Amino acid sequence: DILVQADLSTVFEREFDVALTKREGMILYGGKDIVKDMPINSGVIFSRNRKFWQDCHDVCERGPEAIQRWFGDQLSIALIYKSGRYKVLELPCDKFNYTPASEDEDVSSRYVLHFKGPRKEWMKRRVA
């Protein structure tokens, strides 16, 4: 559910084990700010180190089944990200993992669009 709109080779010119798209501000979900626990949006990630993913998997697998089914990926990624064991390149969601607010929004300055939920229909019309 992502659409790449720009050349991303400059990301890979930089040094990192994993490049993660970091949320900014506050995002309310169920009355709670999810950015505190899940600062990373897992919709767009660049990776060079498989061990990072094994560590995320191990953390997620140890969690309750309800967490594994919903938000487990983002909670696990956040824990490993915060551990400091990997060289992480932080990329702003605003450019590299942007979710349009409306179908006709001007998104020409965004590198990667992320069509979450009902926005997936917008993606179909954008690439048609």
C-alpha positions as CSV (number, residue, x, y, z in Angstrom):
1,D,0.0,0.0,0.0
2,I,2.9,2.3,-0.8
3,L,3.7,4.3,-3.9
4,V,7.3,5.4,-4.5
5,Q,7.3,8.8,-6.3
6,A,11.0,9.7,-6.3
7,D,14.5,8.1,-6.7
8,L,15.4,6.7,-3.3
9,S,19.1,5.9,-4.1
10,T,20.3,8.8,-1.9
11,V,19.0,6.9,1.1
12,F,21.3,4.0,0.3
13,E,24.3,6.4,-0.1
14,R,24.1,6.8,3.7
15,E,25.4,4.4,6.3
16,F,22.9,2.4,8.4
17,D,21.8,-1.0,9.4
18,V,18.1,0.0,9.2
19,A,16.5,3.3,8.0
20,L,13.2,3.9,9.8
21,T,10.5,6.4,9.2
22,K,9.9,8.3,12.4
23,R,6.6,9.8,13.4
24,E,6.4,13.4,14.7
25,G,3.8,15.1,16.9
26,M,0.9,13.4,18.5
27,I,-1.3,10.7,17.0
28,L,-4.4,9.7,19.0
29,Y,-5.7,6.2,18.8
30,G,-8.3,5.1,21.2
31,G,-7.7,8.3,23.2
32,K,-4.0,7.5,23.7
33,D,-0.9,9.1,22.0
34,I,0.6,6.2,20.1
35,V,3.8,8.0,19.2
36,K,5.3,7.5,22.6
37,D,5.2,3.7,22.4
38,M,5.4,3.5,18.6
39,P,7.6,6.3,17.2
40,I,8.3,4.3,14.0
41,N,5.7,3.7,11.3
42,S,6.5,0.3,9.8
43,G,4.9,1.1,6.4
44,V,8.3,2.1,4.9
45,I,11.6,0.7,6.1
46,F,15.0,0.3,4.4
47,S,17.2,-2.5,5.7
48,R,20.7,-3.8,5.4
49,N,21.0,-6.0,8.5
50,R,18.8,-9.2,8.9
51,K,19.7,-9.5,12.6
52,F,17.6,-6.4,13.3
53,W,14.6,-8.3,12.0
54,Q,15.4,-11.4,14.0
55,D,15.6,-9.3,17.1
56,C,12.2,-7.7,16.3
57,H,10.7,-11.1,15.7
58,D,12.0,-12.5,19.0
59,V,10.6,-9.5,20.9
60,C,7.2,-9.8,19.2
61,E,7.0,-13.6,19.7
62,R,7.5,-13.2,23.5
63,G,4.5,-10.7,23.7
64,P,0.9,-11.6,24.3
65,E,-1.0,-12.9,21.3
66,A,-3.2,-9.9,21.1
67,I,-0.1,-7.7,20.7
68,Q,1.3,-10.0,18.1
69,R,-1.8,-9.6,16.0
70,W,-2.2,-5.8,16.3
71,F,0.7,-3.3,16.7
72,G,3.2,-6.1,17.6
73,D,5.5,-5.2,14.7
74,Q,5.6,-1.5,15.6
75,L,6.1,-2.1,19.3
76,S,8.9,-4.6,18.6
77,I,10.6,-2.3,16.2
78,A,10.4,0.5,18.7
79,L,12.1,-1.6,21.4
80,I,14.9,-2.7,19.2
81,Y,15.3,0.8,17.7
82,K,15.6,2.2,21.2
83,S,18.1,-0.5,22.3
84,G,20.9,1.3,20.5
85,R,22.3,-2.1,19.2
86,Y,22.0,-1.0,15.5
87,K,23.0,2.0,13.5
88,V,19.6,3.6,12.7
89,L,19.0,6.3,10.1
90,E,15.8,8.2,11.0
91,L,13.8,9.4,8.1
92,P,10.8,11.8,8.5
93,C,7.4,10.2,7.7
94,D,6.5,13.5,6.2
95,K,8.7,12.8,3.2
96,F,9.4,9.0,3.2
97,N,6.1,7.5,4.6
98,Y,3.4,10.1,4.0
99,T,-0.3,9.4,4.3
100,P,-2.4,11.7,2.2
101,A,-5.2,13.5,4.0
102,S,-7.4,13.7,0.9
103,E,-7.5,12.1,-2.5
104,D,-6.8,15.3,-4.3
105,E,-4.0,16.6,-2.0
106,D,-0.9,17.8,-3.7
107,V,1.7,15.2,-2.7
108,S,4.3,16.1,-5.3
109,S,7.0,16.9,-2.7
110,R,6.7,13.5,-1.0
111,Y,9.0,10.7,-1.8
112,V,6.9,7.8,-0.7
113,L,3.1,7.7,-0.1
114,H,1.5,5.3,2.3
115,F,-2.2,4.6,1.5
116,K,-3.5,3.2,4.9
117,G,-7.0,1.8,5.4
118,P,-9.7,3.2,3.0
119,R,-7.1,5.3,1.2
120,K,-6.0,2.2,-0.7
121,E,-8.8,3.1,-3.3
122,W,-7.0,6.4,-3.9
123,M,-3.8,4.6,-4.7
124,K,-5.6,2.7,-7.5
125,R,-6.8,5.8,-9.2
126,R,-3.4,7.6,-8.8
127,V,-1.5,4.9,-10.7
128,A,-4.3,4.2,-13.3
